[in-house]
Amino acid sequence: MAWVMLIAAGLCEMFGVAMIGKLHKNRNWQSAGLLVLGFGASFLLLSLAMESLPMGIAYAIWTGIGASGAAIMGMVFYGEARDPRRIFCIVLILGAVAGLKMIG
């Protein structure tokens, strides 16, 4: 169950990052509320997952999901460059997170 919460925490972080973009375009209470909700849920789920997962592994996976997911969202939804070097770096992040899981 901790892994499910950790993955959900990473997805909530991605949602929070998307809401930063939305708030940048539309400064309204709905966007701000969704941003706070996304990051709040992310931190809550991360803290619950860390009750049974090691902090280093949980934080690395949470950060990896958030960073990689935000970069992919930027490419898919916001027209950011799909440069092969960027994609390679995303793969490196995901590979490093998987490697930490296998070692731990």
C-alpha positions, -999 to +999 in steps of 0.1 A: +000+000+000+029+023+007+040+021-030+005+030-042+006+060-019+040+070-031+030+068-068-001+087-061+020+113-043+042+117-074+011+120-096-003+147-072+030+166-075+026+165-113-009+179-109+005+206-087+031+215-112+004+217-139-016+240-117+014+263-114+012+267-152-025+273-150-021+298-122+005+316-143-020+320-171-052+326-150-047+342-117-078+332-099-088+314-067-097+282-084-062+277-099-046+287-066-069+263-047-061+234-070-024+241-067-025+240-029-047+209-031-023+191-055+008+198-035-010+193-001-022+158-012+013+151-026+030+159+007+004+140+028+007+109+006+045+111+007+045+113+045+021+083+047+043+063+024+074+072+044+059+055+075+069+021+060+094+030+032+129+043+037+131+081+034+159+081+008+141+057-015+107+073-011+119+109-017+140+099-047+110+081-063+086+109-055+110+135-069+117+114-100+080+110-108+074+147-103+104+159-123+100+134-151+063+138-152+065+176-153+090+175-181+068+151-201+037+172-195+056+202-207+064+185-239+029+170-245+007+198-233+027+230-235+048+226-267+081+224-250+110+211-271+111+173-276+148+173-280+164+138-278+188+151-251+159+161-229+142+127-234+175+110-227+178+129-194+143+119-184+152+083-191+183+087-169+162+100-140+137+071-143+166+047-146+183+061-115+151+058-095+146+022-107+182+015-097+177+029-062+147+007-058+166-024-070+195-017-047+173-009-017 
